């Protein structure tokens, strides 16, 4: 059980870190290009630009980490689009005990 938790944590954190690097690159690139293109954007305060970069970084990391978490669980426990749903005893109704 502990090994599975470590594998799960490592997988999700790795995917989230990879995605945060991509989100950071996209955020910095977008702020740089917007600053070169629009004079009104150049006049915006630095904390707002930093917020745009951190929002793209954090949002990308959280979204990809959540999807990686779901993918790991589907792969580990065999529940997905083309597999049959596993009915646990707590999920079954009172007439059909498993």
N, C-alpha and C positions, 0 to 999 in steps of 0.2 A: 504494500500500500504506500509506504513511504517512497519507494523508488518511483512509482507511478506519479506521485505528487511532484517529485523533483523533475521528472521528465516533462510533465505538464507545465510546470512553472518555467523551466528552461525554454521550452518550445514557444510559449506565449511571450515571454520577455524578449527572446531573440527576434521573433517576428515584429513585435512592437518597436524594438530598437531599430531594426532595419527600416521600418516604415517611418519612424521619426526622422531618420536621416533624409529620406525622400521628401517628406513634408517640409523639413527645414530648407532643403534646396529649392523646392517650389516656392515657398514663402519668400525667401531672400531674393530669388529671381523675379518674382512678381513685384515686390516692393522696389527693386532696382529698376526694372523696366517702367513701372508706373512713375517713378521719380524722374526718369529721363524723358518720358512722353508728355506728362501733364504738369504744367506749372502749379496748378492748385494742389496737387499731391505733394509737391516739394515743400509747400508752405505748411503742411500738416505737422503737428508736433511729433517729436521722436518717440514718446511713449505710445502713441497711436500706431505708428509703424511697427514698433516692437510687438505690440499686441497682435497685429495682423500676422506677423511671422510666428509668434508663439501659438496663435490659434490654429494656423495651418499645421504646425508641427504636432501639437497635442491632439488635434482632431484626427489627423491621419493615424497617429500612433494608437489612439484608443479604438478607432474603427477596425484597423487591421488586427490588433491584439484580440478584440472580441471575436472577430471572424476566425482567427487562428484557434481560439479556445473552443469554439463550436466545431471546427474541423477536427481538432484533436479528439474531442469526445465522440464524434461520429465515427472516426476511424477506430478508436479504441473499443467502443461498445457496440459497434455494428449497427447504428441507427442512421439511416439516411433516406434519400429519395427512392432508391430501388431496393430497400430491404423492408422486411415486415416489422411492424411495431412490436416491441416486447412489452407485454402486460405484466406489471408487477402486482403482487398481492394487494398492496395499498391502493392501486388504481382500479382494481376490478370491482364490479358492483356486487351486492350481497347475494345475488342468485348464482353467479358464476365464480365460485372460489377456485383459485389456481392452486 
